[in-house]
Amino acid sequence: MNPEDPPLEACAGQVLLAGFPAGEPPAALLDLAAAGSLGGFILFRRNLGSPCEVAELLARLRAAAPPEAPPWLGVDQEGGRVARLGAPVVRLPAMRVLGDIDDPQLTRDAAALLGRQLGLLGFNLDFAPVLDVDTNPENPVIGDRSFGRTPERVIRHGRAFSEGLAQAGIAACGKHFPGHGDTAEDSHLRLPRLSHPRERLDRVELAPFAALADLLPCLMTAHVVFDCLDAERPATLSSAVLSGLLRGQLGYRGVVWSDDLEMKAIADRHGTAEAACAAIEAGCDGLLICSQVEQVLLAHQALRSKAERDRAFASRLREAAARSLAARLAHRVQPALASSVEAALLAEEPARLEARIESARAEVSSGE
């Protein structure tokens, strides 16, 4: 793929990050990657075995892509209940624990160690930290994934976590813009809606994203309708939210990722192919399709077809693909050899950091 003027077929794939079922990586995805027509892969617990097996898989996925267009190799490794990798990768608690301890240096150190271990395995992208402010005790999906119940605490620790990952060369991805913390529904299952006025969004939900816009290389959208911003479309598919608010008003210049387009908040109202085109048109640069290989292929074809008949969309697609590629080239890691990766992970002394967190946690609890 010529990065100066990539063909539309390549651009249509370069914006896609694909998940796949347990077992061997599907040949269809490897073929797309080899043709320079896939942005990368996201791995889940179903794909991950021993450290050696993870390192070998990531090396295979990385080798499938041309060297001039290295893939994103991403994972959701937040800590707490959202952690795809087990020991000897450091076991971080829920981010609420770090927020309650309220020692940004500890949060930074935790993310830096995690980032070094992710890089040793071969990952270059972590879909963390959560920047949602946990203002609704009934929220079924955010809760203790958030650093806290105030934007100030979320900003403090979101910054520290992102800086820690950056120290290790890992791209952090703040989520879920413009804020999923006050919803009472899980967008994996249905489409949430928030009716807060703009003043409230500026003061609470948007505050972490605005404060960290210059720091974060990536942000992820929320499949949530915000009535005061766009009463018709969820943020992922809204140009008013992504192009107008995020790019225009907040001046964000990093990579904008959609959340998984297979989630019911999107899939129940749009086919994956339709949603993929709408998300790119709205301002996304990367699209997550986390389970079904056939949906990745359908989205690729739909993006290419629309770009071939719509010059404005083709320009937007090229812009998205170029932004994603530039960020990938800026986040190169040095993986360990698969045969020695477990020893390299343990050399980072994850148990020492885990003990440090537990000590700080106990100190906070004893003072309450």
FIMI-770063 format. One record per residue (C-alpha): x, y, z. Coordinates in steps of 0.1 Angstrom, whole numbers, plus 2048, in hexadecimal, padded with zeros to 3 digits. Each point is the difference from the previous one (the first is absolute). Layout:
BEGIN
XYZ;...
//
This chain:
BEGIN
800800800;80D8227F6;7F981781E;80281E7E9;7E27F67EC;7F17DF80C;7E47F17EB;7DD80180E;7FF7DB806;81E804818;7F181E811;7DF7EE805;8137E5813;819816812;7E480F815;7F47DD80C;80C7EF820;7F47DC800;7F97E781B;7FC7DB7F9;7F47E0812;8167E9814;8187EB7EC;8168087E2;7FF8237F1;7E77FE7E3;8117FE7DE;7E981B7F3;80D819819;8247F67FA;7FB8057DB;7F2823806;81E808816;8187F37E6;7F08167E5;80481F817;7DA801804;7FC7FB825;80981881C;8067E6819;7F27E881A;7F0801823;8057E2816;7E97F381B;8047E581B;7F47E67E8;81F8077EA;81A80181C;8137E380F;8217FE811;81881E7FC;8147EC7E6;7E07F97ED;7F5824801;82380C7F4;7FF7E77E4;7DD80A7F5;808825800;8217FA7ED;7EC7EC7E6;7E681C7FD;81B81B7FD;8127EC7E6;7E17FD7EB;7FF8257F9;8188137E9;81C811812;7F68237F4;7DD7FB80F;8067EE821;7E07F5812;7EF80C81F;8027E4819;7E780A81B;7F17F3820;7E880C81B;8167FF81F;7F2819818;8037ED821;7E57F1816;7E47EF7EE;80D80B7DD;8217EE7FD;8067E77E4;8237F680A;8087ED820;8207FB814;81C8057FC;7F28217F1;7FB81781D;7DE7FC811;7F3823803;7E1806816;7E28137F3;8098237F8;7E980C81C;8197F2818;81C8157F1;7E981E800;7F87FB825;8247FC809;8058217ED;8257FE7FA;8058097DC;8247F4801;7F57DE80A;7E68007E4;81C80B7E7;8187E580D;7E57E67FC;7F880A7DC;8258027F7;8067DC80D;7E17F47EE;80B8117E1;8237F1801;7F17DE803;7E78057E4;81D80B7EA;8147E1809;7E37EB7F4;7FD8157E0;7E1816807;8028247F6;7DD80C809;7ED7FE821;7DC80A801;803812821;7FC815814;7DB805806;7F9826802;7DB7FC809;7F6812821;7EC7E7815;7E381580A;7E57E67FE;8007E481A;7E87EC7EA;8188007E2;8047DC7F6;81F8037EA;81781B80E;7FF800827;8227F880E;8118017DE;7FF826806;81B811815;7E6812813;7E0814804;80F8227F8;80F80D7E0;81E80D813;80A7DD80D;7FA7F07DE;81581B7EF;81C7FB81A;8037DB7FC;7F67FE7DB;81E8167F9;8177EB816;7F57DF7F1;80480E7DC;82280D808;80B7DF80E;7F67ED7E1;81181B7EA;8207FA813;8007DD7F4;7F78097DC;7DC7F3803;7E48147F1;7E580881A;7DC8037F6;7E9815816;7DC7F5800;7E28057FC;7FC8227F0;7ED815808;7F87EE820;7EF7DF80A;801804826;7DD80C806;7ED7E77EB;7E87E680F;8037E87E3;81C7EB7F1;8078097DC;80A7DC7FA;7DB7F8804;7EC81F7F6;8058257F6;80381781E;7F58247FF;80A81E816;7EB820801;819816814;8038247F5;82080B7F0;80C81281F;7FF7E0814;8137ED7E4;81B81A800;803800826;8007DA805;8007E87E2;8158137E8;81980E819;8187E3800;8007FE7DA;8068257FD;81C800819;8127E37F0;7FA8077DB;82480B7FA;80E7E1812;7ED7E27F4;80A7F07DE;7DE7EF7FE;7DC80480C;7E37E87FE;7DC80B7FA;7E17F7814;7E27F07F1;7EA819812;7E781A7F4;806822810;7E18147FA;810823802;81B7F67E7;7ED7EA7E7;7DE7F280A;7FE7E97E2;8227EE7FF;8177EF81A;821812804;8127E57EB;7EB8097E1;7FC825806;81481A7ED;7F381B818;8117ED81D;8207F47EF;80881A7E5;7EF81D810;8067FC825;81F7E9803;81380C7E2;7F38247FD;7F980C823;8197EB814;81A8007E5;8087DB802;8197F37E7;8057DC80A;7F07E07F3;7DB7FC807;7F57DC805;7DC7F47FF;7F67E881B;7F87DD7F3;7E78047E4;7F17DE808;7F280D821;7DA800801;7FE826804;80C8027DC;7F97DE7F2;7DB800808;7FB81F7EC;81A7FE7E5;8127E47ED;8257FF807;80880C7DC;7E881D803;80D809822;8247FE7F4;7FA81A7E5;7EC817817;81B7FF81A;81C8097E8;7EA81C7F1;7F980D823;825802809;80D7DF80C;8227F57F4;7FF7DC80B;7E47E7804;7FE7E3818;7EF7E07F4;8097E881C;7F07DE7F9;7F37F77DD;8197FD7E4;7E48037E6;7F682180E;82480D7FB;7FE7F57DC;7DE8107FB;80C82180F;81F8007EB;7EC7FC7E0;7E681A80A;81B81A808;8127F97DF;7DF8027EC;7F5820810;8228107FB;8007F67DB;7DF8127F9;80381E819;81E8177FC;7FA811822;7FE7DF812;8207F47EE;81281E80D;7F47FB824;8097DB7FE;8248087F4;80381981C;7F57E681A;8187E57F2;81D8197FF;7FA80B824;7FE7DC80C;8207F67ED;81481E80E;7F67F7823;80A7DB7FB;82280B7F3;80581581E;7F97E4818;8197E57F8;8097E781C;81D7E8805;7F17DE808;8137E5812;8077DF7F0;7E47E8806;8177E7810;80B81981A;7E1816804;7F47F2821;822807810;8008237F2;7DD80680E;80A7F4822;8208157FF;7E981F802;7F77F4823;7DA8037FE;7FC7F1822;81381D810;7E88197F0;7E27EC80A;80C7FF824;8068267FE;7DC8067F5;7F27E981B;81481281A;7F38217F5;7DD7F37FE;8017F3823;80E82180D;7E28127F0;7E77E780E;80F803823;7FC8267FF;7DC8007F6;
//
